[in-house]
Amino acid sequence: KRANFTYDNYTFVFSKSPHRSINTVAVPVKMSRENNNSSHPSNESAADGSDPTTESNSVTSDETVIKTGLFSEILLSFSIRRNLKTICDQSVGADTIPTVHGLRAISMAWVILGHTCIVAFKYSDNMSYRGVVEREFLFQTINNGAFSVDTFFFISGLLVSYLYFRTTAKHDVTKITRTKGFLSYVLQFIGMIAYRFCRLTSPYLFVLGVVQVSMKWFHYNSVFEPPAADHINCPKYWWRNLLYINTLFPVKDMCMLWSWYLADDTQFFVLGTILLIMAVKNFRAAASLMVMFLVSSWITTMYIAYTNQHMPNLDDPLALFDKIYDKPWTRLGPYLVGMIVGWVLFKTDCKIKMHKVTVTLGWTASVSL
């Protein structure tokens, strides 16, 4: 205790003191560690003849928590202690699907590993050692790294489907849109698309501007040669990124090549939203369309690979990037499978009971693939 006030390092409060000339002071207090009925007065309290119990009560009775401002929140976002607590937090909410976090973490590590090896294989000095590494069985992880992104499409479809069905089960959408019939579905569709567009587009355009300026500067003022023609494509075709349709055009004209995933995911979200809204009105029709799109995606991918005589090539793993890798009609399958799994999780309340034989066969198939 200091100056008749309780000091700690956690919560800031305002408190009035009847024994000081200062009317209002900011005092850090941690209430859980203080005993208001403490019988051990401090030296300063004894010198003033004040009652420590009364003093403590006066501190706690008039306290008001100070809310941190915007500037403080910005500074705290760089706090190592605060971020470590958030990153290492293992608590799981009641509405959370814990498996999703594991899938996301493993897939992210897989994506980083694949991209690292692609760059290393192209620019390394010891290229002869690559032929030795390729003979190892674990190298299949790198060779099939393109499938790592499919996990994220699966997760997106799962969450969109699961959260939509759960929301419509708890709330009457017609009360939110204040309309009924076809107009209610249209407003619901517009609201979902607008929410996603506003949530993603602001930071997306910021990155687009940074890339356009930086790549143009590097091209004209640096010995560093950009690997893509962003300094040419971004000023001409930025609007394709804004509308999330850049994967519908040739890759040589694409601005920010790595943004293909965001474009495909947004296009899948539009299609998935239509199917989900249809499912509320006519589930069988929506399910039939989903199966039709799923099978069509498989057939399209097979046809493109067959007509182009595409074979897995370690020297150029992205040989058909412009025809297979980034195109939405070849990447749609995992997203639709995720939507189906999301519906199953909703219907079973995330409690799926499987026989040990089924679990064993599932794990065996997963490890084998």
Residue, then its C-alpha position, 0 to 999 in steps of 0.5 A: k500500500r502506498a499513499n493510502f491506496t492499493y497498488d497493483n499492475y492489472t486494473f486501473v480504477f478511479s477512486k476518491s479518498p476522504h483523507r487526501s486533497i486529491n479528489t480523483v486519482a487513477v489507481p491500479v487495483k486487483m480486487s481478487r488479491e485484496n481483503n477489504n477487512s484487513s487489520h494490518p494498517s500501513n505506516e502512513s495510515a497509522a500516522d494519519g490516524s485513519d482506519p485501514t478498513t474505511e480506507s479500503n472500503s472507500v477505494t472499492s466503493d467508488e471505483t470505475v473501470i477505465k476502458t482502454g482507448l483505440f491508441s492503447e489497443i493498437l499498442l497492446s496489439f504488439s504486446i508479446r505477453r498478450n499475444l503469447k497468451t492468445i496464441c497459446d490459449q488452449s480453451v475451446g468454446a462451446d460452439t467451436i469445432p476443435t478439429v478445424h484448428g488442427l486441420r488448419a495448423i497442419s495444412m499451413a505447415w504443409v503449404i509453407l514446406g511446399h513453397t519453401c522446397i519449390v523455391a529451393f529447387k529452383y535457386s539452389d546450388n546443389m541441384s544434384y542432391r535433389g535427385v537423391v531426395e526425390r527417391e525418399f518416400l517422404f518426398q511424396t509430401i512435397n510432390n503432392g503439396a498442391f493438395s494442401v490448399d484443398t484442406f482450406f477449401f474444405i474448411s471454408g465450405l464446412l464452416v459456411s454450411y455448419l454456421y448457416f444451418r445453425t443460425t437458421a435453426k436458432h433465428d427466423v431469417t424473415k424477422i431479420t430481413r423483415t420480408k417474406g418469400f423470394l424477396s427475403y431470400v434475395l436480401q439474405f443473399i445480398g447481406m451475406i455477400a456484402y458482409r464478406f466483401c466489406r470484410l475482405t476488400s479493405p485490407y485486400l486493396f491495401v495490399l494491392g496498392v503496396v504491391q503495385v507501388s513496390m513492384k514498380w519501384f523494384h523494377y525500375n530502381s533495383v537490381f532485384e527482378p520481380p518474379a511476376a509482372d505485377h508492375i504491369n498487370c496491377p495498374k491494368y487489371w486491378w479491377r479483376n482482383l476487386l471483383y474476385i474474378n482474376t482466376l477466370f483470366p490467363v495467368k500471364d495477365m494476373c495481378m498478385l498471382w498468389s491471390w488466386y486462392l482468395a478469388d476462388d474461395t469468394q466464388f465458391f462462397v457465392l455458389g455455396t450461399i445460393l445452395l444453402i438458401m435453396a436448401v432451406k426452401n427445397f433441400r432435395a433440389a439443393a442437394s441434387l445441384m451440389v452433387m451435380f457440381l461435385v461430379s462435374s468438377w471431377i469430370t472436368t479436371m480429369y478431362i483437362a488433365y487427359t487432353n493435355q497429357h498431364m503427368p506429375n512432373l517434379d521439374d515443373p510441378l505447376a506445369l498446368f497452373d493456368k489450366i488446372y491449379d487455379k481454376p475454380w471449376t477444378r478446385l470446387g470439389p473440396y469446398l462442396v465436400g466441406m459443405i456436406v460435412g458441415w451439414v452432417l455435423f449440424k444434423t448430428d450436433c457434432k456427435i458422430k459415433m463410429h465403430k472401431v472398424t470404421v475408424t481404423l479403415g478411415w485412418t488407413a485410407s488417410v495415411s495411404l493417400 
